[in-house]
Amino acid sequence: PVLIMHAGAIVIIAGAVISSFGYMATVNIYGGDTVSMAYRWDLQQDAPLGFDLTVQSINTEYYPIPVRVGVLQGDRKIGLFELKTGQAFTIGQYRVTVDALMIPAENLEFTVADGTGPIGTADTSGRRDLPPGFPFDFKLVAFKNPVLKRIWVELELSRQGAPFVQGSAEVNSPLTWQGLTFYHTNAERDQHGAQYAGIQIVKDPGEPIVFTGFLILTGGTLFWMYDKRIG
């Protein structure tokens, strides 16, 4: 068992040495933009990726948000409803579902249905896709600060405009391709409100060897414990 544990430690060290031949690169990309270079921390400068990297979209999902919705008919206030996004209220013959609160625009989106099913959508910015003569308007009166549930980005790798890999990356679930791992590290907005995502690209050729070493070390430890128990 001791020899096995030492062998595992040697494999771990060997994997760490091999990992030193990899690299880490970082880049900030606006949603919908494409880059072909990133900052290589081993070279201390920007370097070509060898492909084009596109952030197709930056997506956020929040836990249900408590909101207050005012319902108007012309200039007359008809009702005030307090509920959470994903829930619904009834006004007249209509059932109104509060679909989502768009952040940071503070725009509340609705789906309206009658007895036959959905008839259209609307939001508090004034957009309406409802039958002519629909009598009500909606106003966002108040809401509680949303709590972020998850955030992720949709990525695309391409060469000369021809995509060859598409996938998503989020915390604990990066995108991997041919020895490269794409991590989503952050999402921020610039001074103009435009959103961008931080992407970290890691090449670690020694990672599988390190994990193999840990397995060997664990096996040796369990063998040693079993041997001690039998002895």
ChimeraX attribute file (.defattr): number of C-alpha atoms within 10 A of each C-alpha:
attribute: neighborCount
match mode: 1-to-1
recipient: residues
	/A:1	16
	/A:2	12
	/A:3	10
	/A:4	18
	/A:5	22
	/A:6	15
	/A:7	16
	/A:8	24
	/A:9	17
	/A:10	15
	/A:11	21
	/A:12	24
	/A:13	16
	/A:14	15
	/A:15	21
	/A:16	17
	/A:17	14
	/A:18	16
	/A:19	18
	/A:20	13
	/A:21	12
	/A:22	16
	/A:23	16
	/A:24	17
	/A:25	22
	/A:26	19
	/A:27	18
	/A:28	19
	/A:29	19
	/A:30	21
	/A:31	20
	/A:32	14
	/A:33	13
	/A:34	17
	/A:35	17
	/A:36	16
	/A:37	18
	/A:38	20
	/A:39	19
	/A:40	19
	/A:41	13
	/A:42	12
	/A:43	11
	/A:44	9
	/A:45	11
	/A:46	14
	/A:47	14
	/A:48	12
	/A:49	15
	/A:50	10
	/A:51	16
	/A:52	18
	/A:53	23
	/A:54	22
	/A:55	23
	/A:56	19
	/A:57	19
	/A:58	18
	/A:59	13
	/A:60	14
	/A:61	14
	/A:62	16
	/A:63	13
	/A:64	18
	/A:65	17
	/A:66	18
	/A:67	20
	/A:68	17
	/A:69	21
	/A:70	18
	/A:71	19
	/A:72	16
	/A:73	13
	/A:74	10
	/A:75	7
	/A:76	9
	/A:77	13
	/A:78	14
	/A:79	12
	/A:80	14
	/A:81	15
	/A:82	15
	/A:83	16
	/A:84	20
	/A:85	19
	/A:86	15
	/A:87	14
	/A:88	17
	/A:89	14
	/A:90	13
	/A:91	12
	/A:92	9
	/A:93	9
	/A:94	17
	/A:95	17
	/A:96	19
	/A:97	20
	/A:98	22
	/A:99	18
	/A:100	21
	/A:101	25
	/A:102	14
	/A:103	11
	/A:104	7
	/A:105	8
	/A:106	14
	/A:107	15
	/A:108	22
	/A:109	20
	/A:110	21
	/A:111	19
	/A:112	20
	/A:113	18
	/A:114	14
	/A:115	9
	/A:116	6
	/A:117	10
	/A:118	15
	/A:119	14
	/A:120	14
	/A:121	18
	/A:122	19
	/A:123	22
	/A:124	19
	/A:125	14
	/A:126	11
	/A:127	10
	/A:128	15
	/A:129	14
	/A:130	15
	/A:131	10
	/A:132	7
	/A:133	6
	/A:134	11
	/A:135	10
	/A:136	15
	/A:137	18
	/A:138	21
	/A:139	17
	/A:140	19
	/A:141	14
	/A:142	13
	/A:143	17
	/A:144	10
	/A:145	9
	/A:146	14
	/A:147	11
	/A:148	11
	/A:149	10
	/A:150	12
	/A:151	16
	/A:152	22
	/A:153	25
	/A:154	19
	/A:155	23
	/A:156	19
	/A:157	20
	/A:158	17
	/A:159	12
	/A:160	7
	/A:161	9
	/A:162	10
	/A:163	14
	/A:164	10
	/A:165	13
	/A:166	14
	/A:167	13
	/A:168	20
	/A:169	20
	/A:170	18
	/A:171	12
	/A:172	8
	/A:173	13
	/A:174	19
	/A:175	19
	/A:176	17
	/A:177	11
	/A:178	6
	/A:179	11
	/A:180	17
	/A:181	17
	/A:182	21
	/A:183	23
	/A:184	23
	/A:185	17
	/A:186	16
	/A:187	20
	/A:188	13
	/A:189	11
	/A:190	9
	/A:191	7
	/A:192	6
	/A:193	9
	/A:194	10
	/A:195	16
	/A:196	20
	/A:197	21
	/A:198	17
	/A:199	23
	/A:200	19
	/A:201	22
	/A:202	18
	/A:203	20
	/A:204	19
	/A:205	19
	/A:206	21
	/A:207	17
	/A:208	13
	/A:209	19
	/A:210	23
	/A:211	15
	/A:212	16
	/A:213	24
	/A:214	17
	/A:215	15
	/A:216	20
	/A:217	24
	/A:218	15
	/A:219	16
	/A:220	20
	/A:221	16
	/A:222	14
	/A:223	16
	/A:224	16
	/A:225	13
	/A:226	12
	/A:227	11
	/A:228	9
	/A:229	8
	/A:230	7
	/A:231	6
